[in-house]
Amino acid sequence: MAEAALTVENLSLDLGPARLVDGVGFSVAPGEVMALVGESGCGKSVTAQAIMRLLPDVIRQSGGRIRLGADDLTALPERAMQTIRGRRLSMIFQEPQAALDPLSTIGAQIAETLRAPLSRVRGEVRRMLEDVGISDPERRIDQHPFELSGGMCQRVMIASALIARPAVLIADEPTTALDVTIQAQILDLLRRLATERRTAVVLITHDMGVVADIADRLAVMYAGRIAETGPTEGIFAAPRHPYTALLLASIPRLSDAPKSLLAVIEGRVPTPAEFGPGCRFASRCPRADAMCRSVTPVLGEVAPGHAIACHHPLGVGEAV
């Protein structure tokens, strides 16, 4: 595998006495799409904020390192981070129409990423809009966000994030507010741009269907920890962690009988204040025993590039 564009090592994030993210680690190679998957509240978005060094003041990084290529981002002063954000490391946010400035034109906002006036980089901005599939880019440059659809605004966000050709792009639920047709177009666009530009993409999502469409590898998070990580195809074919298997079983399939009940995961995700010893999925896991409730499982490899944190993993092809 090529040298990692981004490496997260043993990342821990605290909110007061509560540990929100506990020992999370992964790496992404140039041109690779890696998905960070899990239920709402599992720590995906706050991990992305930590990578960007945009954590709220109440959350602190209590451990771990984040490396962009050879640079340790956790050791850089804020002034140095400001030169990295948007250039070597970019992010697409969930709500494009909320992230864009309603009083500024599309072209001016994209040009801002290049730290240049639009008059000087207009041709470059127009070409970037073409690359992300926006029709009539010369006219769109001078329009405002409220004149564009949600799908077009998301493409503008992608154009703004990619125009400086960053090494790493973080996409935080980039298709949440879009209809299914536009979702597919945006995912195809991210996949194509990652391949063509050799950009490493970290895709944050709760939608396993999205992961199947675009991701090369995935890391499944639960309650602030990595439960399973490995190649997407291998995990979909044979999940080894009970949580991953239950997540996949809850996806509706065309082969399901009409009006049949969907599979569900009983219980709820514990809050950080409720985290205790042992496996954090133990209260919802049908395979849990006393060891699971008292001893924290360590992430260990079960196949080349495929690792899980579970005392009682599933066998290949075994149901939960």
C-alpha positions as CSV (number, residue, x, y, z in Angstrom):
1,M,0.0,0.0,0.0
2,A,1.2,3.5,-0.7
3,E,2.4,5.7,2.2
4,A,-0.6,7.0,4.1
5,A,-1.9,10.5,3.4
6,L,-3.6,10.6,6.8
7,T,-2.9,8.6,9.9
8,V,-4.9,8.7,13.1
9,E,-3.2,6.9,16.0
10,N,-4.9,6.1,19.3
11,L,-7.0,9.3,19.3
12,S,-8.8,10.0,22.6
13,L,-11.2,13.0,23.1
14,D,-12.7,14.0,26.5
15,L,-15.6,16.1,27.5
16,G,-15.0,16.8,31.2
17,P,-14.7,13.5,32.9
18,A,-16.4,11.6,30.0
19,R,-14.3,10.0,27.2
20,L,-16.1,10.6,23.9
21,V,-13.6,8.9,21.7
22,D,-11.3,6.2,23.1
23,G,-8.2,5.0,21.2
24,V,-9.5,5.4,17.7
25,G,-7.0,4.7,14.9
26,F,-7.0,4.4,11.1
27,S,-5.1,5.4,8.0
28,V,-6.0,6.4,4.5
29,A,-3.8,6.1,1.4
30,P,-3.8,8.6,-1.6
31,G,-6.8,7.9,-3.9
32,E,-8.5,5.7,-1.3
33,V,-12.0,6.2,0.1
34,M,-12.3,5.1,3.8
35,A,-15.7,5.2,5.5
36,L,-16.1,5.9,9.2
37,V,-19.5,4.3,10.0
38,G,-21.7,4.2,13.0
39,E,-25.0,5.3,14.7
40,S,-25.5,8.9,15.6
41,G,-23.5,9.9,18.7
42,C,-20.8,7.3,18.2
43,G,-18.0,9.9,17.8
44,K,-17.6,10.1,14.0
45,S,-18.1,13.8,13.5
46,V,-16.1,14.8,16.6
47,T,-13.2,12.7,15.2
48,A,-13.4,14.7,12.0
49,Q,-13.3,17.9,14.0
50,A,-10.3,16.7,15.8
51,I,-8.5,15.9,12.5
52,M,-9.3,19.4,11.3
53,R,-8.3,20.9,14.7
54,L,-11.7,22.5,14.9
55,L,-12.9,21.0,18.2
56,P,-15.2,23.0,20.4
57,D,-13.5,24.5,23.5
58,V,-15.2,22.1,25.8
59,I,-13.7,19.1,24.2
60,R,-10.0,18.4,24.5
61,Q,-7.7,15.9,22.9
62,S,-6.3,13.8,25.7
63,G,-4.2,11.4,23.7
64,G,-3.0,10.2,20.3
65,R,-1.5,11.7,17.2
66,I,-2.9,12.8,13.8
67,R,-0.4,12.9,11.0
68,L,-0.9,14.4,7.6
69,G,1.8,12.8,5.5
70,A,4.9,13.3,7.7
71,D,3.5,16.3,9.7
72,D,2.1,15.8,13.2
73,L,-0.9,18.0,13.2
74,T,-1.3,17.7,17.0
75,A,2.0,19.5,17.5
76,L,1.4,22.4,15.1
77,P,0.5,25.9,16.3
78,E,-2.9,27.3,15.1
79,R,-1.2,29.7,12.6
80,A,0.4,26.7,10.9
81,M,-3.0,24.8,10.8
82,Q,-4.6,27.8,9.1
83,T,-2.2,27.4,6.2
84,I,-3.0,23.7,6.0
85,R,-6.8,23.8,6.2
86,G,-8.3,24.2,2.7
87,R,-5.0,23.5,1.0
88,R,-3.7,20.2,2.2
89,L,-6.7,19.2,4.3
90,S,-10.3,20.0,3.4
91,M,-13.7,19.2,4.7
92,I,-17.2,19.0,3.2
93,F,-20.0,19.7,5.8
94,Q,-23.4,18.1,6.2
95,E,-25.6,21.2,5.3
96,P,-24.1,23.0,2.3
97,Q,-26.7,25.8,2.3
98,A,-25.9,26.5,5.9
99,A,-22.1,26.4,5.4
100,L,-22.1,28.7,2.4
101,D,-22.3,32.5,2.9
102,P,-25.7,33.7,1.6
103,L,-24.4,37.2,0.9
104,S,-21.3,36.2,-1.2
105,T,-21.3,34.8,-4.7
106,I,-20.4,31.2,-5.4
107,G,-17.2,32.2,-7.3
108,A,-16.0,34.5,-4.6
109,Q,-16.4,31.8,-1.9
110,I,-14.5,29.2,-4.0
111,A,-11.8,31.7,-4.8
112,E,-11.4,32.4,-1.0
113,T,-10.0,28.9,-0.6
114,L,-7.1,29.9,-3.0
115,R,-6.5,33.1,-1.0
116,A,-7.0,35.1,-4.2
117,P,-9.6,37.5,-5.6
118,L,-12.1,36.0,-8.0
119,S,-10.9,38.3,-10.8
120,R,-7.5,36.7,-10.7
121,V,-8.6,33.0,-10.5
122,R,-11.9,33.1,-12.4
123,G,-10.8,30.7,-15.1
124,E,-9.6,28.2,-12.5
125,V,-12.9,28.5,-10.5
126,R,-14.9,27.9,-13.7
127,R,-12.9,24.8,-14.6
128,M,-13.5,23.4,-11.0
129,L,-17.2,24.0,-11.3
130,E,-17.1,22.1,-14.6
131,D,-15.2,19.3,-12.9
132,V,-17.9,18.8,-10.3
133,G,-20.6,18.7,-12.9
134,I,-22.3,22.1,-12.6
135,S,-23.8,23.3,-15.8
136,D,-23.3,26.8,-17.2
137,P,-20.5,27.5,-14.7
138,E,-19.8,31.0,-16.1
139,R,-23.3,32.0,-15.0
140,R,-23.2,30.1,-11.7
141,I,-20.0,31.9,-10.6
142,D,-21.9,35.1,-10.1
143,Q,-24.9,33.6,-8.4
144,H,-25.6,33.3,-4.7
145,P,-26.3,30.1,-2.8
146,F,-30.0,30.8,-2.4
147,E,-30.3,30.7,-6.2
148,L,-29.0,27.1,-6.4
149,S,-30.6,23.7,-5.4
150,G,-29.3,21.7,-2.5
151,G,-27.5,19.3,-4.9
152,M,-25.8,22.2,-6.6
153,C,-24.8,23.8,-3.3
154,Q,-23.2,20.5,-2.3
155,R,-21.2,20.4,-5.6
156,V,-20.1,24.0,-4.8
157,M,-18.9,22.8,-1.4
158,I,-17.0,19.9,-3.1
159,A,-15.5,22.4,-5.6
160,S,-14.4,24.7,-2.8
161,A,-12.8,21.8,-0.9
162,L,-11.0,20.4,-3.9
163,I,-9.8,23.4,-5.8
164,A,-6.5,23.7,-3.9
165,R,-5.9,19.9,-4.6
166,P,-5.7,18.8,-0.9
167,A,-4.1,15.6,0.0
168,V,-7.0,14.6,2.3
169,L,-10.7,15.4,2.0
170,I,-13.1,14.7,4.9
171,A,-16.8,14.4,3.8
172,D,-19.1,14.5,6.9
173,E,-22.5,13.0,5.8
174,P,-22.2,14.8,2.4
175,T,-25.5,13.3,1.1
176,T,-27.8,13.5,4.2
177,A,-30.0,16.4,3.0
178,L,-30.2,15.3,-0.6
179,D,-32.7,13.1,-2.5
180,V,-31.7,9.6,-3.6
181,T,-30.9,10.5,-7.2
182,I,-28.7,13.5,-6.2
183,Q,-27.0,11.3,-3.5
184,A,-25.9,8.8,-6.1
185,Q,-24.5,11.6,-8.3
186,I,-22.5,13.2,-5.4
187,L,-21.1,9.8,-4.4
188,D,-20.0,9.0,-8.0
189,L,-18.4,12.4,-8.1
190,L,-16.4,11.9,-4.9
191,R,-15.3,8.5,-6.1
192,R,-14.2,9.8,-9.5
193,L,-12.3,12.8,-8.0
194,A,-10.6,10.6,-5.5
195,T,-9.3,8.4,-8.3
196,E,-8.4,11.2,-10.7
197,R,-6.8,13.5,-8.2
198,R,-5.3,10.9,-5.9
199,T,-7.1,12.5,-3.0
200,A,-7.5,10.4,0.2
201,V,-11.2,10.6,1.3
202,V,-12.6,10.0,4.8
203,L,-16.3,9.5,4.4
204,I,-18.3,9.9,7.6
205,T,-21.8,8.3,7.4
206,H,-24.3,6.2,9.2
207,D,-25.6,4.7,5.9
208,M,-24.1,1.3,5.1
209,G,-25.7,1.5,1.6
210,V,-23.6,4.6,0.9
211,V,-20.5,2.7,2.1
212,A,-21.1,-0.2,-0.3
213,D,-21.3,2.2,-3.2
214,I,-18.1,4.2,-2.7
215,A,-15.7,3.0,0.1
216,D,-12.6,0.8,-0.4
217,R,-12.3,0.3,3.4
218,L,-14.4,1.0,6.4
219,A,-14.1,1.4,10.1
220,V,-17.2,0.7,12.2
221,M,-17.5,2.9,15.3
222,Y,-19.6,2.2,18.4
223,A,-19.7,4.4,21.5
224,G,-16.4,6.1,20.7
225,R,-14.4,3.0,19.8
226,I,-13.6,1.1,16.6
227,A,-15.5,-2.2,16.6
228,E,-14.3,-3.5,13.2
229,T,-12.2,-2.3,10.4
230,G,-11.1,-3.8,7.0
231,P,-11.9,-4.0,3.3
232,T,-15.5,-3.1,2.5
233,E,-16.1,-6.1,0.3
234,G,-14.7,-8.5,2.9
235,I,-16.7,-7.0,5.8
236,F,-20.0,-7.0,3.8
237,A,-19.4,-10.6,2.8
238,A,-18.5,-11.8,6.3
239,P,-18.8,-9.4,9.2
240,R,-17.0,-10.7,12.3
241,H,-18.2,-8.3,15.0
242,P,-21.8,-8.8,16.2
243,Y,-22.5,-5.1,15.9
244,T,-21.4,-4.9,12.3
245,A,-23.4,-8.0,11.5
246,L,-26.5,-6.5,13.1
247,L,-26.0,-3.2,11.3
248,L,-25.9,-5.1,7.9
249,A,-28.9,-7.2,8.8
250,S,-31.0,-4.0,9.4
251,I,-30.5,-2.9,5.7
252,P,-33.8,-3.5,3.7
253,R,-33.3,-5.8,0.7
254,L,-35.3,-6.3,-2.4
255,S,-35.5,-10.0,-1.6
256,D,-37.3,-9.4,1.7
257,A,-40.9,-10.6,1.8
258,P,-43.5,-7.8,1.5
259,K,-44.4,-6.2,4.8
260,S,-41.9,-8.2,6.7
261,L,-40.4,-6.7,9.8
262,L,-37.0,-5.1,9.6
263,A,-34.2,-6.4,11.8
264,V,-33.4,-4.0,14.7
265,I,-30.7,-3.8,17.3
266,E,-32.4,-3.9,20.7
267,G,-31.6,-1.2,23.2
268,R,-29.8,2.1,22.7
269,V,-26.3,3.5,22.5
270,P,-25.0,4.4,26.0
271,T,-24.1,8.0,26.6
272,P,-20.5,8.9,27.5
273,A,-21.5,9.3,31.1
274,E,-22.7,5.6,31.1
275,F,-19.5,4.1,29.6
276,G,-18.2,1.5,32.0
277,P,-15.6,-1.3,31.9
278,G,-15.7,-4.0,29.2
279,C,-17.2,-3.8,25.8
280,R,-19.5,-0.9,25.2
281,F,-21.8,-3.0,23.0
282,A,-22.2,-5.7,25.7
283,S,-25.7,-4.4,26.9
284,R,-27.1,-4.9,23.4
285,C,-25.1,-7.9,22.2
286,P,-26.8,-11.3,22.1
287,R,-23.3,-13.0,22.5
288,A,-22.2,-11.0,25.6
289,D,-21.1,-12.7,28.8
290,A,-19.4,-11.7,32.0
291,M,-16.1,-11.2,30.3
292,C,-17.6,-8.8,27.8
293,R,-19.0,-6.7,30.7
294,S,-15.7,-6.5,32.6
295,V,-12.8,-6.7,30.1
296,T,-12.3,-4.2,27.3
297,P,-11.7,-6.1,24.0
298,V,-8.6,-5.2,22.1
299,L,-8.6,-4.5,18.3
300,G,-7.0,-7.6,16.8
301,E,-6.5,-8.9,13.2
302,V,-8.6,-11.8,12.1
303,A,-7.6,-11.7,8.5
304,P,-5.0,-9.6,6.5
305,G,-6.1,-6.0,6.9
306,H,-9.3,-7.0,8.8
307,A,-9.4,-6.4,12.6
308,I,-12.1,-6.5,15.2
309,A,-12.5,-5.7,19.0
310,C,-14.6,-8.6,20.3
311,H,-14.2,-11.4,22.8
312,H,-16.6,-13.7,20.9
313,P,-16.3,-12.9,17.2
314,L,-18.5,-14.5,14.6
315,G,-17.1,-17.2,12.4
316,V,-16.9,-16.6,8.7
317,G,-20.6,-16.8,7.4
318,E,-21.9,-17.3,10.9
319,A,-25.1,-15.4,12.0
320,V,-25.3,-13.5,15.2
